[in-house]
Amino acid sequence: MKCAIVTTSRADYGLLKSPMTAIREHAGLTLQTIVSGTHLAPSHGRTISEIENDGFKPDWLVDLIIDSPSKVSRAYSMGLGLIGFATAF
């Protein structure tokens, strides 16, 4: 059975790391990791490196951060997220 975990920031990754490890170590489960949000943003430290340093290989990257304060940019980011997550799932 495949279990997908979505992480979008250091805040949720800290909570998800233990379940991710348990899924990865369970003989009957396959971990799929979807990384998005600030993990992929250079302006937020590109924290995907923390995930990789912990031995997790991201299966999907959903890049949706548009570094602009405009409302149009936020709507565009939502569209990118919908496309990216639809593809990942």
DRENTI-690949 format. One record per atom (N, C-alpha, C): residue number from 0; chain; atom name; x, y, z. Coordinates in pm, 1 decimal, always signed. Example, Ala and Ser with C-alpha at 12.3 -4.5 7.8 and 13.67 -1.06 7.14 Angstrom:
2
REC  resi  chain  name         x         y         z
REC     0      A     N   +1319.0    -569.0    +780.0
REC     0      A    CA   +1230.0    -450.0    +780.0
REC     0      A     C   +1320.0    -330.0    +780.0
REC     1      A     N   +1285.0    -225.0    +708.0
REC     1      A    CA   +1367.0    -106.0    +714.0
REC     1      A     C   +1290.0      +3.0    +787.0
This chain:
89
REC  resi  chain  name         x         y         z
REC     0      A     N     +84.1    -115.9      +0.0
REC     0      A    CA      +0.0      +0.0      +0.0
REC     0      A     C     +89.7    +123.6      +0.0
REC     1      A     N     +50.8    +221.3     -80.5
REC     1      A    CA    +124.2    +347.0     -87.5
REC     1      A     C     +61.0    +449.4      +5.3
REC     2      A     N    +146.1    +522.6     +76.4
REC     2      A    CA    +101.5    +631.3    +164.0
REC     2      A     C    +174.3    +757.8    +120.7
REC     3      A     N     +98.1    +858.7     +80.9
REC     3      A    CA    +157.6    +986.0     +39.7
REC     3      A     C    +153.0   +1084.2    +155.8
REC     4      A     N    +265.2   +1148.2    +178.6
REC     4      A    CA    +275.8   +1252.8    +279.4
REC     4      A     C    +309.7   +1382.7    +206.6
REC     5      A     N    +234.3   +1486.8    +236.1
REC     5      A    CA    +259.0   +1619.0    +178.4
REC     5      A     C    +317.4   +1707.9    +286.8
REC     6      A     N    +431.5   +1768.3    +256.8
REC     6      A    CA    +491.7   +1864.0    +349.8
REC     6      A     C    +519.1   +1993.6    +274.8
REC     7      A     N    +484.0   +2104.8    +339.8
REC     7      A    CA    +497.1   +2234.9    +273.7
REC     7      A     C    +586.8   +2333.1    +347.8
REC     8      A     N    +627.5   +2298.9    +470.5
REC     8      A    CA    +712.1   +2391.1    +547.3
REC     8      A     C    +784.5   +2315.8    +658.1
REC     9      A     N    +882.2   +2382.8    +718.9
REC     9      A    CA    +952.9   +2320.9    +832.5
REC     9      A     C    +858.0   +2292.1    +947.0
REC    10      A     N    +756.2   +2376.1    +962.5
REC    10      A    CA    +662.3   +2358.3   +1074.1
REC    10      A     C    +589.7   +2224.3   +1063.9
REC    11      A     N    +538.6   +2189.5    +946.5
REC    11      A    CA    +468.0   +2061.7    +936.6
REC    11      A     C    +565.1   +1944.5    +923.0
REC    12      A     N    +681.4   +1967.6    +863.0
REC    12      A    CA    +777.7   +1858.0    +848.8
REC    12      A     C    +822.1   +1806.5    +985.9
REC    13      A     N    +839.8   +1896.4   +1080.0
REC    13      A    CA    +877.8   +1854.3   +1215.4
REC    13      A     C    +777.7   +1757.6   +1276.0
REC    14      A     N    +651.4   +1776.6   +1244.8
REC    14      A    CA    +546.1   +1687.0   +1294.7
REC    14      A     C    +533.4   +1559.4   +1211.3
REC    15      A     N    +569.3   +1568.1   +1084.0
REC    15      A    CA    +551.5   +1454.5    +992.5
REC    15      A     C    +671.6   +1360.2    +986.3
REC    16      A     N    +785.3   +1403.8   +1034.7
REC    16      A    CA    +908.0   +1323.9   +1022.9
REC    16      A     C    +893.1   +1185.5   +1086.9
REC    17      A     N    +837.5   +1177.0   +1205.9
REC    17      A    CA    +820.6   +1046.6   +1272.5
REC    17      A     C    +725.1    +954.5   +1196.7
REC    18      A     N    +605.9   +1002.6   +1155.2
REC    18      A    CA    +519.2    +915.2   +1075.9
REC    18      A     C    +583.0    +874.3    +942.9
REC    19      A     N    +658.6    +964.1    +881.4
REC    19      A    CA    +726.4    +929.9    +756.2
REC    19      A     C    +826.8    +817.2    +777.7
REC    20      A     N    +900.3    +825.2    +887.5
REC    20      A    CA    +997.2    +720.4    +920.4
REC    20      A     C    +925.9    +587.9    +945.4
REC    21      A     N    +816.2    +591.0   +1018.6
REC    21      A    CA    +741.0    +468.4   +1047.8
REC    21      A     C    +685.3    +405.7    +920.6
REC    22      A     N    +633.9    +487.5    +830.5
REC    22      A    CA    +581.2    +435.8    +703.0
REC    22      A     C    +693.5    +375.3    +621.2
REC    23      A     N    +805.6    +444.9    +613.4
REC    23      A    CA    +920.0    +396.4    +535.2
REC    23      A     C    +970.9    +262.3    +588.5
REC    24      A     N    +966.8    +243.9    +720.0
REC    24      A    CA   +1019.8    +122.3    +781.5
REC    24      A     C    +919.4      +7.7    +786.7
REC    25      A     N    +793.0     +34.9    +759.6
REC    25      A    CA    +688.3     -68.0    +763.4
REC    25      A     C    +696.2    -152.0    +636.3
REC    26      A     N    +702.5    -283.5    +653.4
REC    26      A    CA    +720.4    -374.0    +539.4
REC    26      A     C    +605.5    -368.3    +439.7
REC    27      A     N    +485.0    -342.1    +483.8
REC    27      A    CA    +369.9    -343.4    +394.4
REC    27      A     C    +333.5    -209.5    +334.3
REC    28      A     N    +415.0    -106.4    +360.6
REC    28      A    CA    +381.8     +27.5    +313.6
REC    28      A     C    +494.7     +86.4    +229.5
REC    29      A     N    +456.6    +170.1    +135.4
REC    29      A    CA    +553.2    +243.4     +53.8
REC    29      A     C    +528.2    +391.8     +73.3
REC    30      A     N    +630.7    +463.6    +117.2
REC    30      A    CA    +619.5    +606.6    +140.0
REC    30      A     C    +638.4    +682.1     +10.0
REC    31      A     N    +546.3    +773.0     -17.5
REC    31      A    CA    +562.7    +868.4    -126.4
REC    31      A     C    +561.7   +1007.5     -63.8
REC    32      A     N    +663.0   +1085.6     -95.2
REC    32      A    CA    +677.8   +1216.6     -34.8
REC    32      A     C    +654.2   +1325.0    -138.7
REC    33      A     N    +560.5   +1415.1    -108.1
REC    33      A    CA    +530.1   +1528.8    -194.7
REC    33      A     C    +575.2   +1653.8    -120.0
REC    34      A     N    +668.2   +1727.1    -179.4
REC    34      A    CA    +727.5   +1844.1    -116.7
REC    34      A     C    +684.3   +1969.0    -192.7
REC    35      A     N    +641.0   +2069.9    -117.9
REC    35      A    CA    +588.5   +2190.9    -179.9
REC    35      A     C    +614.1   +2311.0     -89.7
REC    36      A     N    +552.3   +2421.4    -126.5
REC    36      A    CA    +552.6   +2541.1     -42.3
REC    36      A     C    +689.5   +2598.4     -18.5
REC    37      A     N    +711.1   +2643.8    +104.2
REC    37      A    CA    +835.4   +2713.0    +137.2
REC    37      A     C    +957.5   +2622.0    +136.7
REC    38      A     N    +937.2   +2490.3    +136.5
REC    38      A    CA   +1052.1   +2399.0    +123.0
REC    38      A     C   +1128.8   +2426.1      -6.3
REC    39      A     N   +1060.5   +2477.0    -107.5
REC    39      A    CA   +1121.9   +2496.8    -238.4
REC    39      A     C   +1160.1   +2641.4    -265.9
REC    40      A     N   +1131.9   +2731.1    -173.0
REC    40      A    CA   +1154.1   +2874.2    -194.3
REC    40      A     C   +1289.9   +2919.6    -140.8
REC    41      A     N   +1376.0   +2970.7    -228.2
REC    41      A    CA   +1504.6   +3023.1    -181.2
REC    41      A     C   +1488.3   +3133.1     -76.3
REC    42      A     N   +1382.8   +3212.8     -87.8
REC    42      A    CA   +1361.4   +3321.5      +7.8
REC    42      A     C   +1325.1   +3270.9    +147.4
REC    43      A     N   +1292.0   +3141.9    +159.2
REC    43      A    CA   +1258.6   +3081.2    +288.5
REC    43      A     C   +1359.5   +2972.9    +327.6
REC    44      A     N   +1477.1   +2976.2    +267.0
REC    44      A    CA   +1584.2   +2885.4    +305.2
REC    44      A     C   +1590.4   +2753.6    +229.6
REC    45      A     N   +1499.5   +2733.5    +132.8
REC    45      A    CA   +1496.7   +2608.9     +52.9
REC    45      A     C   +1521.1   +2487.1    +142.9
REC    46      A     N   +1430.0   +2464.9    +233.3
REC    46      A    CA   +1445.5   +2363.5    +337.8
REC    46      A     C   +1423.8   +2220.2    +290.1
REC    47      A     N   +1407.6   +2201.0    +160.6
REC    47      A    CA   +1401.1   +2064.5    +107.5
REC    47      A     C   +1530.0   +1989.7    +143.5
REC    48      A     N   +1638.7   +2062.1    +160.0
REC    48      A    CA   +1766.2   +1998.7    +195.8
REC    48      A     C   +1756.6   +1926.6    +330.2
REC    49      A     N   +1676.3   +1977.9    +423.4
REC    49      A    CA   +1657.7   +1910.1    +552.3
REC    49      A     C   +1590.9   +1773.6    +532.1
REC    50      A     N   +1494.3   +1768.2    +444.3
REC    50      A    CA   +1423.6   +1642.9    +414.7
REC    50      A     C   +1520.8   +1542.8    +353.7
REC    51      A     N   +1597.8   +1588.7    +257.3
REC    51      A    CA   +1694.5   +1500.7    +190.8
REC    51      A     C   +1804.9   +1457.2    +287.1
REC    52      A     N   +1849.2   +1546.6    +373.5
REC    52      A    CA   +1952.4   +1511.3    +472.3
REC    52      A     C   +1903.1   +1407.1    +571.1
REC    53      A     N   +1771.3   +1400.3    +592.4
REC    53      A    CA   +1713.4   +1299.1    +680.6
REC    53      A     C   +1692.2   +1166.0    +608.8
REC    54      A     N   +1733.0   +1158.5    +482.4
REC    54      A    CA   +1725.9   +1032.8    +409.2
REC    54      A     C   +1597.6   +1009.8    +331.3
REC    55      A     N   +1513.6   +1111.9    +320.0
REC    55      A    CA   +1390.6   +1098.5    +243.6
REC    55      A     C   +1412.7   +1152.8    +103.1
REC    56      A     N   +1364.5   +1077.5      +4.7
REC    56      A    CA   +1375.0   +1121.1    -133.7
REC    56      A     C   +1238.7   +1171.7    -178.4
REC    57      A     N   +1228.9   +1300.8    -209.1
REC    57      A    CA   +1100.1   +1351.8    -256.4
REC    57      A     C   +1059.2   +1284.5    -387.8
REC    58      A     N    +936.7   +1234.9    -392.4
REC    58      A    CA    +885.9   +1173.4    -514.0
REC    58      A     C    +828.9   +1277.6    -608.9
REC    59      A     N    +772.3   +1383.5    -552.4
REC    59      A    CA    +713.5   +1491.4    -630.5
REC    59      A     C    +749.5   +1624.4    -567.2
REC    60      A     N    +778.6   +1722.2    -653.0
REC    60      A    CA    +798.4   +1859.7    -609.7
REC    60      A     C    +687.1   +1942.2    -672.4
REC    61      A     N    +611.7   +2011.2    -589.5
REC    61      A    CA    +504.2   +2097.7    -638.7
REC    61      A     C    +544.4   +2241.3    -605.5
REC    62      A     N    +604.0   +2307.2    -704.2
REC    62      A    CA    +651.8   +2443.9    -684.8
REC    62      A     C    +538.1   +2540.4    -714.2
REC    63      A     N    +494.0   +2611.7    -612.5
REC    63      A    CA    +381.0   +2701.2    -630.1
REC    63      A     C    +403.9   +2841.0    -575.0
REC    64      A     N    +521.2   +2868.5    -525.1
REC    64      A    CA    +548.5   +2999.1    -465.9
REC    64      A     C    +583.1   +3100.1    -574.8
REC    65      A     N    +504.3   +3204.5    -582.8
REC    65      A    CA    +533.4   +3319.9    -667.8
REC    65      A     C    +568.1   +3432.5    -571.9
REC    66      A     N    +691.0   +3478.9    -577.0
REC    66      A    CA    +739.6   +3577.1    -479.7
REC    66      A     C    +695.6   +3718.0    -517.6
REC    67      A     N    +568.3   +3744.2    -494.1
REC    67      A    CA    +510.9   +3875.5    -522.5
REC    67      A     C    +390.2   +3895.1    -431.6
REC    68      A     N    +368.5   +4017.4    -383.9
REC    68      A    CA    +255.5   +4041.2    -292.8
REC    68      A     C    +121.3   +4063.1    -362.9
REC    69      A     N    +117.9   +4060.0    -494.8
REC    69      A    CA      -7.1   +4093.2    -563.6
REC    69      A     C    -110.6   +3981.2    -551.6
REC    70      A     N    -237.8   +4021.8    -561.0
REC    70      A    CA    -347.6   +3924.4    -555.2
REC    70      A     C    -343.6   +3831.5    -675.5
REC    71      A     N    -302.0   +3881.7    -789.1
REC    71      A    CA    -291.9   +3799.5    -909.2
REC    71      A     C    -187.5   +3689.3    -888.3
REC    72      A     N     -76.2   +3723.2    -823.6
REC    72      A    CA     +28.0   +3623.1    -797.0
REC    72      A     C     -22.6   +3513.3    -705.1
REC    73      A     N    -101.9   +3550.5    -606.1
REC    73      A    CA    -157.5   +3449.4    -514.9
REC    73      A     C    -252.5   +3356.4    -588.8
REC    74      A     N    -334.6   +3412.7    -676.6
REC    74      A    CA    -426.2   +3329.9    -755.2
REC    74      A     C    -348.1   +3238.7    -849.2
REC    75      A     N    -242.6   +3289.6    -908.9
REC    75      A    CA    -158.6   +3209.7    -997.2
REC    75      A     C     -92.4   +3096.0    -919.0
REC    76      A     N     -45.9   +3124.5    -797.1
REC    76      A    CA     +13.4   +3020.9    -711.8
REC    76      A     C     -87.6   +2910.8    -680.7
REC    77      A     N    -210.9   +2948.9    -654.1
REC    77      A    CA    -315.3   +2848.7    -627.5
REC    77      A     C    -335.6   +2759.4    -749.4
REC    78      A     N    -334.2   +2819.4    -867.5
REC    78      A    CA    -348.5   +2741.1    -990.1
REC    78      A     C    -233.7   +2644.1   -1009.5
REC    79      A     N    -111.5   +2691.5    -984.6
REC    79      A    CA      +4.8   +2603.1    -993.7
REC    79      A     C      -6.1   +2487.2    -895.4
REC    80      A     N     -54.3   +2518.2    -775.0
REC    80      A    CA     -72.5   +2413.8    -674.1
REC    80      A     C    -174.3   +2309.9    -717.5
REC    81      A     N    -287.2   +2354.9    -772.5
REC    81      A    CA    -390.2   +2260.7    -818.5
REC    81      A     C    -335.6   +2169.6    -927.8
REC    82      A     N    -263.0   +2226.2   -1021.8
REC    82      A    CA    -205.5   +2146.4   -1130.2
REC    82      A     C    -100.6   +2049.5   -1074.7
REC    83      A     N     -12.7   +2101.5    -990.5
REC    83      A    CA     +94.1   +2017.0    -936.5
REC    83      A     C     +45.2   +1903.9    -849.1
REC    84      A     N     -50.9   +1932.1    -760.3
REC    84      A    CA    -102.3   +1827.1    -673.4
REC    84      A     C    -186.9   +1726.1    -751.3
REC    85      A     N    -260.8   +1773.1    -851.8
REC    85      A    CA    -337.5   +1680.0    -935.3
REC    85      A     C    -242.5   +1583.7   -1006.5
REC    86      A     N    -132.3   +1634.0   -1053.8
REC    86      A    CA     -33.4   +1548.9   -1121.0
REC    86      A     C     +29.7   +1449.9   -1022.1
REC    87      A     N     +63.2   +1498.4    -904.2
REC    87      A    CA    +128.6   +1412.4    -803.5
REC    87      A     C     +37.0   +1299.9    -757.9
REC    88      A     N     -89.6   +1333.0    -734.3
REC    88      A    CA    -180.6   +1230.8    -685.6
REC    88      A     C    -231.5   +1143.0    -798.0
